[in-house]
Amino acid sequence: MQQQAMRTHPVAEQAQSRSNDSQPTEGKREFLNNGISKRGRLLNGNPAGDPTTSPRCGARSKRTGQPCKAPGVRRPDGSYSRCKFHGGRSTGPRTEAGRARCAQNALRHGRYTAAAKAARAEQHTKRRALRTKLKALEQQILALEAKGTKWPI
């Protein structure tokens, strides 16, 4: 019997050739171990370099209880905080301008602010005073008409 040469599928050949190429050479391995590999710019002022060496976020998942493995975000003072998805809790506004902006956050229409209530109360007292004057004038007119005198228009 004649032995036939085993043929492999072309896709399997490509996969085999890729697996041989994927082994890093000594120079590549050294390049990656030094942490100087080019992985693109990082967000939020983090230094360029390998993000896998950055401190982790560590926020706990409600579902699994496992810590978040995303790189933490660098603060201006150089320390690290939570990742861009977890952010950490707000500590509130620090300046007077920030506090004023924060006070305006819940304002929807301004009808019940102290200034609006005071303006409505002032208008109400003016209307009440006008109403009493109008009633007094009507009574004077009725009294004049009852006497039979005509009042000038």
Chimera marker file (.cmm) of the C-alpha trace (Angstrom):
<marker_set name="trace">
<marker id="1" x="0.000" y="0.000" z="0.000" r="1" g="1" b="0" radius="0.5"/>
<marker id="2" x="1.144" y="3.357" z="-0.859" r="1" g="1" b="0" radius="0.5"/>
<marker id="3" x="1.110" y="5.880" z="1.956" r="1" g="1" b="0" radius="0.5"/>
<marker id="4" x="-0.518" y="9.146" z="1.056" r="1" g="1" b="0" radius="0.5"/>
<marker id="5" x="0.878" y="12.393" z="2.372" r="1" g="1" b="0" radius="0.5"/>
<marker id="6" x="-1.437" y="13.869" z="4.962" r="1" g="1" b="0" radius="0.5"/>
<marker id="7" x="-2.852" y="17.143" z="3.815" r="1" g="1" b="0" radius="0.5"/>
<marker id="8" x="-3.930" y="19.728" z="6.323" r="1" g="1" b="0" radius="0.5"/>
<marker id="9" x="-6.684" y="22.242" z="5.918" r="1" g="1" b="0" radius="0.5"/>
<marker id="10" x="-5.510" y="25.722" z="4.752" r="1" g="1" b="0" radius="0.5"/>
<marker id="11" x="-7.029" y="27.452" z="7.815" r="1" g="1" b="0" radius="0.5"/>
<marker id="12" x="-5.166" y="25.069" z="10.111" r="1" g="1" b="0" radius="0.5"/>
<marker id="13" x="-1.961" y="25.864" z="8.255" r="1" g="1" b="0" radius="0.5"/>
<marker id="14" x="-2.492" y="29.587" z="8.777" r="1" g="1" b="0" radius="0.5"/>
<marker id="15" x="-3.178" y="29.063" z="12.472" r="1" g="1" b="0" radius="0.5"/>
<marker id="16" x="-0.020" y="26.968" z="12.799" r="1" g="1" b="0" radius="0.5"/>
<marker id="17" x="2.081" y="29.643" z="11.082" r="1" g="1" b="0" radius="0.5"/>
<marker id="18" x="0.561" y="32.360" z="13.315" r="1" g="1" b="0" radius="0.5"/>
<marker id="19" x="1.338" y="30.415" z="16.473" r="1" g="1" b="0" radius="0.5"/>
<marker id="20" x="4.970" y="30.129" z="15.399" r="1" g="1" b="0" radius="0.5"/>
<marker id="21" x="5.136" y="33.890" z="14.737" r="1" g="1" b="0" radius="0.5"/>
<marker id="22" x="3.488" y="34.853" z="18.029" r="1" g="1" b="0" radius="0.5"/>
<marker id="23" x="6.499" y="33.814" z="20.104" r="1" g="1" b="0" radius="0.5"/>
<marker id="24" x="8.269" y="37.082" z="20.972" r="1" g="1" b="0" radius="0.5"/>
<marker id="25" x="11.896" y="37.388" z="20.150" r="1" g="1" b="0" radius="0.5"/>
<marker id="26" x="14.375" y="38.263" z="22.860" r="1" g="1" b="0" radius="0.5"/>
<marker id="27" x="14.321" y="41.948" z="21.895" r="1" g="1" b="0" radius="0.5"/>
<marker id="28" x="10.523" y="42.111" z="22.018" r="1" g="1" b="0" radius="0.5"/>
<marker id="29" x="10.389" y="40.370" z="25.372" r="1" g="1" b="0" radius="0.5"/>
<marker id="30" x="12.870" y="42.837" z="26.851" r="1" g="1" b="0" radius="0.5"/>
<marker id="31" x="10.889" y="45.725" z="25.395" r="1" g="1" b="0" radius="0.5"/>
<marker id="32" x="7.685" y="44.508" z="27.078" r="1" g="1" b="0" radius="0.5"/>
<marker id="33" x="9.327" y="43.657" z="30.427" r="1" g="1" b="0" radius="0.5"/>
<marker id="34" x="10.771" y="47.148" z="30.813" r="1" g="1" b="0" radius="0.5"/>
<marker id="35" x="7.229" y="48.586" z="30.822" r="1" g="1" b="0" radius="0.5"/>
<marker id="36" x="8.000" y="50.934" z="27.961" r="1" g="1" b="0" radius="0.5"/>
<marker id="37" x="5.626" y="49.286" z="25.528" r="1" g="1" b="0" radius="0.5"/>
<marker id="38" x="3.494" y="51.678" z="23.517" r="1" g="1" b="0" radius="0.5"/>
<marker id="39" x="-0.112" y="51.161" z="24.497" r="1" g="1" b="0" radius="0.5"/>
<marker id="40" x="-1.393" y="54.664" z="23.726" r="1" g="1" b="0" radius="0.5"/>
<marker id="41" x="-2.068" y="57.675" z="25.912" r="1" g="1" b="0" radius="0.5"/>
<marker id="42" x="-3.862" y="57.195" z="29.203" r="1" g="1" b="0" radius="0.5"/>
<marker id="43" x="-6.800" y="59.271" z="30.426" r="1" g="1" b="0" radius="0.5"/>
<marker id="44" x="-7.066" y="61.772" z="33.289" r="1" g="1" b="0" radius="0.5"/>
<marker id="45" x="-3.413" y="62.740" z="33.513" r="1" g="1" b="0" radius="0.5"/>
<marker id="46" x="-2.083" y="59.254" z="34.161" r="1" g="1" b="0" radius="0.5"/>
<marker id="47" x="1.504" y="58.870" z="32.988" r="1" g="1" b="0" radius="0.5"/>
<marker id="48" x="2.147" y="57.191" z="29.648" r="1" g="1" b="0" radius="0.5"/>
<marker id="49" x="3.328" y="53.646" z="29.924" r="1" g="1" b="0" radius="0.5"/>
<marker id="50" x="1.892" y="50.317" z="30.883" r="1" g="1" b="0" radius="0.5"/>
<marker id="51" x="-1.582" y="50.700" z="32.483" r="1" g="1" b="0" radius="0.5"/>
<marker id="52" x="-1.288" y="47.223" z="33.981" r="1" g="1" b="0" radius="0.5"/>
<marker id="53" x="1.223" y="48.624" z="36.486" r="1" g="1" b="0" radius="0.5"/>
<marker id="54" x="-1.212" y="51.313" z="37.691" r="1" g="1" b="0" radius="0.5"/>
<marker id="55" x="-2.893" y="50.818" z="41.096" r="1" g="1" b="0" radius="0.5"/>
<marker id="56" x="-6.310" y="49.200" z="40.748" r="1" g="1" b="0" radius="0.5"/>
<marker id="57" x="-9.683" y="50.814" z="41.420" r="1" g="1" b="0" radius="0.5"/>
<marker id="58" x="-10.769" y="48.257" z="44.009" r="1" g="1" b="0" radius="0.5"/>
<marker id="59" x="-14.478" y="49.215" z="44.125" r="1" g="1" b="0" radius="0.5"/>
<marker id="60" x="-16.499" y="46.191" z="45.230" r="1" g="1" b="0" radius="0.5"/>
<marker id="61" x="-19.152" y="44.700" z="42.967" r="1" g="1" b="0" radius="0.5"/>
<marker id="62" x="-22.595" y="44.327" z="44.533" r="1" g="1" b="0" radius="0.5"/>
<marker id="63" x="-23.271" y="41.160" z="42.607" r="1" g="1" b="0" radius="0.5"/>
<marker id="64" x="-20.009" y="39.228" z="43.001" r="1" g="1" b="0" radius="0.5"/>
<marker id="65" x="-18.235" y="41.070" z="45.812" r="1" g="1" b="0" radius="0.5"/>
<marker id="66" x="-15.033" y="41.080" z="43.737" r="1" g="1" b="0" radius="0.5"/>
<marker id="67" x="-12.938" y="44.248" z="43.480" r="1" g="1" b="0" radius="0.5"/>
<marker id="68" x="-12.868" y="46.235" z="40.228" r="1" g="1" b="0" radius="0.5"/>
<marker id="69" x="-9.713" y="45.551" z="38.248" r="1" g="1" b="0" radius="0.5"/>
<marker id="70" x="-9.687" y="48.748" z="36.170" r="1" g="1" b="0" radius="0.5"/>
<marker id="71" x="-6.734" y="51.105" z="36.664" r="1" g="1" b="0" radius="0.5"/>
<marker id="72" x="-7.330" y="53.875" z="39.183" r="1" g="1" b="0" radius="0.5"/>
<marker id="73" x="-7.368" y="57.543" z="38.197" r="1" g="1" b="0" radius="0.5"/>
<marker id="74" x="-4.531" y="59.790" z="39.334" r="1" g="1" b="0" radius="0.5"/>
<marker id="75" x="-5.523" y="62.800" z="41.440" r="1" g="1" b="0" radius="0.5"/>
<marker id="76" x="-3.739" y="66.171" z="41.216" r="1" g="1" b="0" radius="0.5"/>
<marker id="77" x="-1.870" y="65.416" z="44.451" r="1" g="1" b="0" radius="0.5"/>
<marker id="78" x="-0.391" y="62.253" z="42.895" r="1" g="1" b="0" radius="0.5"/>
<marker id="79" x="-2.493" y="59.679" z="44.750" r="1" g="1" b="0" radius="0.5"/>
<marker id="80" x="-4.861" y="57.303" z="42.989" r="1" g="1" b="0" radius="0.5"/>
<marker id="81" x="-8.629" y="57.041" z="43.372" r="1" g="1" b="0" radius="0.5"/>
<marker id="82" x="-11.360" y="54.947" z="41.796" r="1" g="1" b="0" radius="0.5"/>
<marker id="83" x="-11.546" y="54.218" z="38.081" r="1" g="1" b="0" radius="0.5"/>
<marker id="84" x="-13.435" y="56.398" z="35.619" r="1" g="1" b="0" radius="0.5"/>
<marker id="85" x="-16.518" y="54.198" z="35.972" r="1" g="1" b="0" radius="0.5"/>
<marker id="86" x="-16.775" y="54.217" z="39.779" r="1" g="1" b="0" radius="0.5"/>
<marker id="87" x="-15.509" y="57.722" z="40.496" r="1" g="1" b="0" radius="0.5"/>
<marker id="88" x="-15.865" y="57.638" z="44.249" r="1" g="1" b="0" radius="0.5"/>
<marker id="89" x="-18.223" y="59.746" z="46.330" r="1" g="1" b="0" radius="0.5"/>
<marker id="90" x="-18.457" y="63.494" z="46.004" r="1" g="1" b="0" radius="0.5"/>
<marker id="91" x="-17.230" y="65.521" z="48.960" r="1" g="1" b="0" radius="0.5"/>
<marker id="92" x="-19.472" y="68.433" z="48.054" r="1" g="1" b="0" radius="0.5"/>
<marker id="93" x="-18.781" y="71.984" z="46.906" r="1" g="1" b="0" radius="0.5"/>
<marker id="94" x="-15.795" y="73.750" z="48.459" r="1" g="1" b="0" radius="0.5"/>
<marker id="95" x="-16.183" y="77.388" z="47.350" r="1" g="1" b="0" radius="0.5"/>
<marker id="96" x="-19.019" y="79.847" z="47.870" r="1" g="1" b="0" radius="0.5"/>
<marker id="97" x="-19.669" y="79.920" z="44.115" r="1" g="1" b="0" radius="0.5"/>
<marker id="98" x="-19.873" y="76.123" z="44.098" r="1" g="1" b="0" radius="0.5"/>
<marker id="99" x="-22.273" y="76.132" z="47.026" r="1" g="1" b="0" radius="0.5"/>
<marker id="100" x="-24.476" y="78.692" z="45.254" r="1" g="1" b="0" radius="0.5"/>
<marker id="101" x="-24.538" y="76.521" z="42.103" r="1" g="1" b="0" radius="0.5"/>
<marker id="102" x="-25.373" y="73.485" z="44.202" r="1" g="1" b="0" radius="0.5"/>
<marker id="103" x="-28.269" y="75.336" z="45.855" r="1" g="1" b="0" radius="0.5"/>
<marker id="104" x="-29.732" y="76.051" z="42.404" r="1" g="1" b="0" radius="0.5"/>
<marker id="105" x="-29.657" y="72.376" z="41.351" r="1" g="1" b="0" radius="0.5"/>
<marker id="106" x="-33.034" y="71.448" z="42.811" r="1" g="1" b="0" radius="0.5"/>
<marker id="107" x="-34.742" y="74.669" z="41.635" r="1" g="1" b="0" radius="0.5"/>
<marker id="108" x="-37.381" y="73.843" z="39.047" r="1" g="1" b="0" radius="0.5"/>
<marker id="109" x="-39.452" y="76.976" z="38.637" r="1" g="1" b="0" radius="0.5"/>
<marker id="110" x="-38.806" y="79.254" z="41.621" r="1" g="1" b="0" radius="0.5"/>
<marker id="111" x="-42.440" y="79.597" z="42.744" r="1" g="1" b="0" radius="0.5"/>
<marker id="112" x="-41.696" y="78.657" z="46.354" r="1" g="1" b="0" radius="0.5"/>
<marker id="113" x="-38.456" y="80.524" z="46.922" r="1" g="1" b="0" radius="0.5"/>
<marker id="114" x="-38.420" y="83.084" z="49.735" r="1" g="1" b="0" radius="0.5"/>
<marker id="115" x="-38.150" y="85.988" z="47.279" r="1" g="1" b="0" radius="0.5"/>
<marker id="116" x="-41.087" y="84.756" z="45.200" r="1" g="1" b="0" radius="0.5"/>
<marker id="117" x="-43.240" y="84.244" z="48.312" r="1" g="1" b="0" radius="0.5"/>
<marker id="118" x="-42.429" y="87.752" z="49.557" r="1" g="1" b="0" radius="0.5"/>
<marker id="119" x="-43.288" y="89.279" z="46.155" r="1" g="1" b="0" radius="0.5"/>
<marker id="120" x="-46.635" y="87.441" z="46.082" r="1" g="1" b="0" radius="0.5"/>
<marker id="121" x="-47.453" y="88.538" z="49.628" r="1" g="1" b="0" radius="0.5"/>
<marker id="122" x="-46.704" y="92.171" z="48.721" r="1" g="1" b="0" radius="0.5"/>
<marker id="123" x="-48.933" y="91.986" z="45.633" r="1" g="1" b="0" radius="0.5"/>
<marker id="124" x="-51.678" y="90.416" z="47.737" r="1" g="1" b="0" radius="0.5"/>
<marker id="125" x="-51.631" y="93.290" z="50.268" r="1" g="1" b="0" radius="0.5"/>
<marker id="126" x="-51.710" y="95.856" z="47.426" r="1" g="1" b="0" radius="0.5"/>
<marker id="127" x="-54.698" y="94.100" z="45.824" r="1" g="1" b="0" radius="0.5"/>
<marker id="128" x="-56.500" y="93.960" z="49.165" r="1" g="1" b="0" radius="0.5"/>
<marker id="129" x="-55.934" y="97.694" z="49.715" r="1" g="1" b="0" radius="0.5"/>
<marker id="130" x="-57.254" y="98.474" z="46.205" r="1" g="1" b="0" radius="0.5"/>
<marker id="131" x="-60.299" y="96.279" z="46.820" r="1" g="1" b="0" radius="0.5"/>
<marker id="132" x="-61.191" y="98.104" z="50.052" r="1" g="1" b="0" radius="0.5"/>
<marker id="133" x="-60.825" y="101.489" z="48.297" r="1" g="1" b="0" radius="0.5"/>
<marker id="134" x="-63.055" y="100.272" z="45.464" r="1" g="1" b="0" radius="0.5"/>
<marker id="135" x="-65.713" y="99.099" z="47.919" r="1" g="1" b="0" radius="0.5"/>
<marker id="136" x="-65.625" y="102.459" z="49.699" r="1" g="1" b="0" radius="0.5"/>
<marker id="137" x="-66.085" y="104.283" z="46.357" r="1" g="1" b="0" radius="0.5"/>
<marker id="138" x="-69.007" y="102.005" z="45.411" r="1" g="1" b="0" radius="0.5"/>
<marker id="139" x="-70.702" y="102.742" z="48.731" r="1" g="1" b="0" radius="0.5"/>
<marker id="140" x="-70.278" y="106.490" z="48.200" r="1" g="1" b="0" radius="0.5"/>
<marker id="141" x="-71.770" y="106.204" z="44.708" r="1" g="1" b="0" radius="0.5"/>
<marker id="142" x="-74.727" y="104.179" z="45.990" r="1" g="1" b="0" radius="0.5"/>
<marker id="143" x="-75.290" y="106.699" z="48.782" r="1" g="1" b="0" radius="0.5"/>
<marker id="144" x="-75.250" y="109.583" z="46.273" r="1" g="1" b="0" radius="0.5"/>
<marker id="145" x="-77.660" y="107.757" z="43.958" r="1" g="1" b="0" radius="0.5"/>
<marker id="146" x="-79.969" y="107.015" z="46.904" r="1" g="1" b="0" radius="0.5"/>
<marker id="147" x="-80.159" y="110.788" z="47.634" r="1" g="1" b="0" radius="0.5"/>
<marker id="148" x="-80.934" y="111.387" z="43.996" r="1" g="1" b="0" radius="0.5"/>
<marker id="149" x="-77.835" y="113.371" z="43.233" r="1" g="1" b="0" radius="0.5"/>
<marker id="150" x="-75.822" y="112.468" z="40.215" r="1" g="1" b="0" radius="0.5"/>
<marker id="151" x="-72.149" y="112.143" z="40.611" r="1" g="1" b="0" radius="0.5"/>
<marker id="152" x="-69.889" y="113.565" z="37.911" r="1" g="1" b="0" radius="0.5"/>
<marker id="153" x="-68.290" y="111.187" z="35.517" r="1" g="1" b="0" radius="0.5"/>
<link id1="1" id2="2" r="1" g="1" b="0" radius="0.2"/>
<link id1="2" id2="3" r="1" g="1" b="0" radius="0.2"/>
<link id1="3" id2="4" r="1" g="1" b="0" radius="0.2"/>
<link id1="4" id2="5" r="1" g="1" b="0" radius="0.2"/>
<link id1="5" id2="6" r="1" g="1" b="0" radius="0.2"/>
<link id1="6" id2="7" r="1" g="1" b="0" radius="0.2"/>
<link id1="7" id2="8" r="1" g="1" b="0" radius="0.2"/>
<link id1="8" id2="9" r="1" g="1" b="0" radius="0.2"/>
<link id1="9" id2="10" r="1" g="1" b="0" radius="0.2"/>
<link id1="10" id2="11" r="1" g="1" b="0" radius="0.2"/>
<link id1="11" id2="12" r="1" g="1" b="0" radius="0.2"/>
<link id1="12" id2="13" r="1" g="1" b="0" radius="0.2"/>
<link id1="13" id2="14" r="1" g="1" b="0" radius="0.2"/>
<link id1="14" id2="15" r="1" g="1" b="0" radius="0.2"/>
<link id1="15" id2="16" r="1" g="1" b="0" radius="0.2"/>
<link id1="16" id2="17" r="1" g="1" b="0" radius="0.2"/>
<link id1="17" id2="18" r="1" g="1" b="0" radius="0.2"/>
<link id1="18" id2="19" r="1" g="1" b="0" radius="0.2"/>
<link id1="19" id2="20" r="1" g="1" b="0" radius="0.2"/>
<link id1="20" id2="21" r="1" g="1" b="0" radius="0.2"/>
<link id1="21" id2="22" r="1" g="1" b="0" radius="0.2"/>
<link id1="22" id2="23" r="1" g="1" b="0" radius="0.2"/>
<link id1="23" id2="24" r="1" g="1" b="0" radius="0.2"/>
<link id1="24" id2="25" r="1" g="1" b="0" radius="0.2"/>
<link id1="25" id2="26" r="1" g="1" b="0" radius="0.2"/>
<link id1="26" id2="27" r="1" g="1" b="0" radius="0.2"/>
<link id1="27" id2="28" r="1" g="1" b="0" radius="0.2"/>
<link id1="28" id2="29" r="1" g="1" b="0" radius="0.2"/>
<link id1="29" id2="30" r="1" g="1" b="0" radius="0.2"/>
<link id1="30" id2="31" r="1" g="1" b="0" radius="0.2"/>
<link id1="31" id2="32" r="1" g="1" b="0" radius="0.2"/>
<link id1="32" id2="33" r="1" g="1" b="0" radius="0.2"/>
<link id1="33" id2="34" r="1" g="1" b="0" radius="0.2"/>
<link id1="34" id2="35" r="1" g="1" b="0" radius="0.2"/>
<link id1="35" id2="36" r="1" g="1" b="0" radius="0.2"/>
<link id1="36" id2="37" r="1" g="1" b="0" radius="0.2"/>
<link id1="37" id2="38" r="1" g="1" b="0" radius="0.2"/>
<link id1="38" id2="39" r="1" g="1" b="0" radius="0.2"/>
<link id1="39" id2="40" r="1" g="1" b="0" radius="0.2"/>
<link id1="40" id2="41" r="1" g="1" b="0" radius="0.2"/>
<link id1="41" id2="42" r="1" g="1" b="0" radius="0.2"/>
<link id1="42" id2="43" r="1" g="1" b="0" radius="0.2"/>
<link id1="43" id2="44" r="1" g="1" b="0" radius="0.2"/>
<link id1="44" id2="45" r="1" g="1" b="0" radius="0.2"/>
<link id1="45" id2="46" r="1" g="1" b="0" radius="0.2"/>
<link id1="46" id2="47" r="1" g="1" b="0" radius="0.2"/>
<link id1="47" id2="48" r="1" g="1" b="0" radius="0.2"/>
<link id1="48" id2="49" r="1" g="1" b="0" radius="0.2"/>
<link id1="49" id2="50" r="1" g="1" b="0" radius="0.2"/>
<link id1="50" id2="51" r="1" g="1" b="0" radius="0.2"/>
<link id1="51" id2="52" r="1" g="1" b="0" radius="0.2"/>
<link id1="52" id2="53" r="1" g="1" b="0" radius="0.2"/>
<link id1="53" id2="54" r="1" g="1" b="0" radius="0.2"/>
<link id1="54" id2="55" r="1" g="1" b="0" radius="0.2"/>
<link id1="55" id2="56" r="1" g="1" b="0" radius="0.2"/>
<link id1="56" id2="57" r="1" g="1" b="0" radius="0.2"/>
<link id1="57" id2="58" r="1" g="1" b="0" radius="0.2"/>
<link id1="58" id2="59" r="1" g="1" b="0" radius="0.2"/>
<link id1="59" id2="60" r="1" g="1" b="0" radius="0.2"/>
<link id1="60" id2="61" r="1" g="1" b="0" radius="0.2"/>
<link id1="61" id2="62" r="1" g="1" b="0" radius="0.2"/>
<link id1="62" id2="63" r="1" g="1" b="0" radius="0.2"/>
<link id1="63" id2="64" r="1" g="1" b="0" radius="0.2"/>
<link id1="64" id2="65" r="1" g="1" b="0" radius="0.2"/>
<link id1="65" id2="66" r="1" g="1" b="0" radius="0.2"/>
<link id1="66" id2="67" r="1" g="1" b="0" radius="0.2"/>
<link id1="67" id2="68" r="1" g="1" b="0" radius="0.2"/>
<link id1="68" id2="69" r="1" g="1" b="0" radius="0.2"/>
<link id1="69" id2="70" r="1" g="1" b="0" radius="0.2"/>
<link id1="70" id2="71" r="1" g="1" b="0" radius="0.2"/>
<link id1="71" id2="72" r="1" g="1" b="0" radius="0.2"/>
<link id1="72" id2="73" r="1" g="1" b="0" radius="0.2"/>
<link id1="73" id2="74" r="1" g="1" b="0" radius="0.2"/>
<link id1="74" id2="75" r="1" g="1" b="0" radius="0.2"/>
<link id1="75" id2="76" r="1" g="1" b="0" radius="0.2"/>
<link id1="76" id2="77" r="1" g="1" b="0" radius="0.2"/>
<link id1="77" id2="78" r="1" g="1" b="0" radius="0.2"/>
<link id1="78" id2="79" r="1" g="1" b="0" radius="0.2"/>
<link id1="79" id2="80" r="1" g="1" b="0" radius="0.2"/>
<link id1="80" id2="81" r="1" g="1" b="0" radius="0.2"/>
<link id1="81" id2="82" r="1" g="1" b="0" radius="0.2"/>
<link id1="82" id2="83" r="1" g="1" b="0" radius="0.2"/>
<link id1="83" id2="84" r="1" g="1" b="0" radius="0.2"/>
<link id1="84" id2="85" r="1" g="1" b="0" radius="0.2"/>
<link id1="85" id2="86" r="1" g="1" b="0" radius="0.2"/>
<link id1="86" id2="87" r="1" g="1" b="0" radius="0.2"/>
<link id1="87" id2="88" r="1" g="1" b="0" radius="0.2"/>
<link id1="88" id2="89" r="1" g="1" b="0" radius="0.2"/>
<link id1="89" id2="90" r="1" g="1" b="0" radius="0.2"/>
<link id1="90" id2="91" r="1" g="1" b="0" radius="0.2"/>
<link id1="91" id2="92" r="1" g="1" b="0" radius="0.2"/>
<link id1="92" id2="93" r="1" g="1" b="0" radius="0.2"/>
<link id1="93" id2="94" r="1" g="1" b="0" radius="0.2"/>
<link id1="94" id2="95" r="1" g="1" b="0" radius="0.2"/>
<link id1="95" id2="96" r="1" g="1" b="0" radius="0.2"/>
<link id1="96" id2="97" r="1" g="1" b="0" radius="0.2"/>
<link id1="97" id2="98" r="1" g="1" b="0" radius="0.2"/>
<link id1="98" id2="99" r="1" g="1" b="0" radius="0.2"/>
<link id1="99" id2="100" r="1" g="1" b="0" radius="0.2"/>
<link id1="100" id2="101" r="1" g="1" b="0" radius="0.2"/>
<link id1="101" id2="102" r="1" g="1" b="0" radius="0.2"/>
<link id1="102" id2="103" r="1" g="1" b="0" radius="0.2"/>
<link id1="103" id2="104" r="1" g="1" b="0" radius="0.2"/>
<link id1="104" id2="105" r="1" g="1" b="0" radius="0.2"/>
<link id1="105" id2="106" r="1" g="1" b="0" radius="0.2"/>
<link id1="106" id2="107" r="1" g="1" b="0" radius="0.2"/>
<link id1="107" id2="108" r="1" g="1" b="0" radius="0.2"/>
<link id1="108" id2="109" r="1" g="1" b="0" radius="0.2"/>
<link id1="109" id2="110" r="1" g="1" b="0" radius="0.2"/>
<link id1="110" id2="111" r="1" g="1" b="0" radius="0.2"/>
<link id1="111" id2="112" r="1" g="1" b="0" radius="0.2"/>
<link id1="112" id2="113" r="1" g="1" b="0" radius="0.2"/>
<link id1="113" id2="114" r="1" g="1" b="0" radius="0.2"/>
<link id1="114" id2="115" r="1" g="1" b="0" radius="0.2"/>
<link id1="115" id2="116" r="1" g="1" b="0" radius="0.2"/>
<link id1="116" id2="117" r="1" g="1" b="0" radius="0.2"/>
<link id1="117" id2="118" r="1" g="1" b="0" radius="0.2"/>
<link id1="118" id2="119" r="1" g="1" b="0" radius="0.2"/>
<link id1="119" id2="120" r="1" g="1" b="0" radius="0.2"/>
<link id1="120" id2="121" r="1" g="1" b="0" radius="0.2"/>
<link id1="121" id2="122" r="1" g="1" b="0" radius="0.2"/>
<link id1="122" id2="123" r="1" g="1" b="0" radius="0.2"/>
<link id1="123" id2="124" r="1" g="1" b="0" radius="0.2"/>
<link id1="124" id2="125" r="1" g="1" b="0" radius="0.2"/>
<link id1="125" id2="126" r="1" g="1" b="0" radius="0.2"/>
<link id1="126" id2="127" r="1" g="1" b="0" radius="0.2"/>
<link id1="127" id2="128" r="1" g="1" b="0" radius="0.2"/>
<link id1="128" id2="129" r="1" g="1" b="0" radius="0.2"/>
<link id1="129" id2="130" r="1" g="1" b="0" radius="0.2"/>
<link id1="130" id2="131" r="1" g="1" b="0" radius="0.2"/>
<link id1="131" id2="132" r="1" g="1" b="0" radius="0.2"/>
<link id1="132" id2="133" r="1" g="1" b="0" radius="0.2"/>
<link id1="133" id2="134" r="1" g="1" b="0" radius="0.2"/>
<link id1="134" id2="135" r="1" g="1" b="0" radius="0.2"/>
<link id1="135" id2="136" r="1" g="1" b="0" radius="0.2"/>
<link id1="136" id2="137" r="1" g="1" b="0" radius="0.2"/>
<link id1="137" id2="138" r="1" g="1" b="0" radius="0.2"/>
<link id1="138" id2="139" r="1" g="1" b="0" radius="0.2"/>
<link id1="139" id2="140" r="1" g="1" b="0" radius="0.2"/>
<link id1="140" id2="141" r="1" g="1" b="0" radius="0.2"/>
<link id1="141" id2="142" r="1" g="1" b="0" radius="0.2"/>
<link id1="142" id2="143" r="1" g="1" b="0" radius="0.2"/>
<link id1="143" id2="144" r="1" g="1" b="0" radius="0.2"/>
<link id1="144" id2="145" r="1" g="1" b="0" radius="0.2"/>
<link id1="145" id2="146" r="1" g="1" b="0" radius="0.2"/>
<link id1="146" id2="147" r="1" g="1" b="0" radius="0.2"/>
<link id1="147" id2="148" r="1" g="1" b="0" radius="0.2"/>
<link id1="148" id2="149" r="1" g="1" b="0" radius="0.2"/>
<link id1="149" id2="150" r="1" g="1" b="0" radius="0.2"/>
<link id1="150" id2="151" r="1" g="1" b="0" radius="0.2"/>
<link id1="151" id2="152" r="1" g="1" b="0" radius="0.2"/>
<link id1="152" id2="153" r="1" g="1" b="0" radius="0.2"/>
</marker_set>
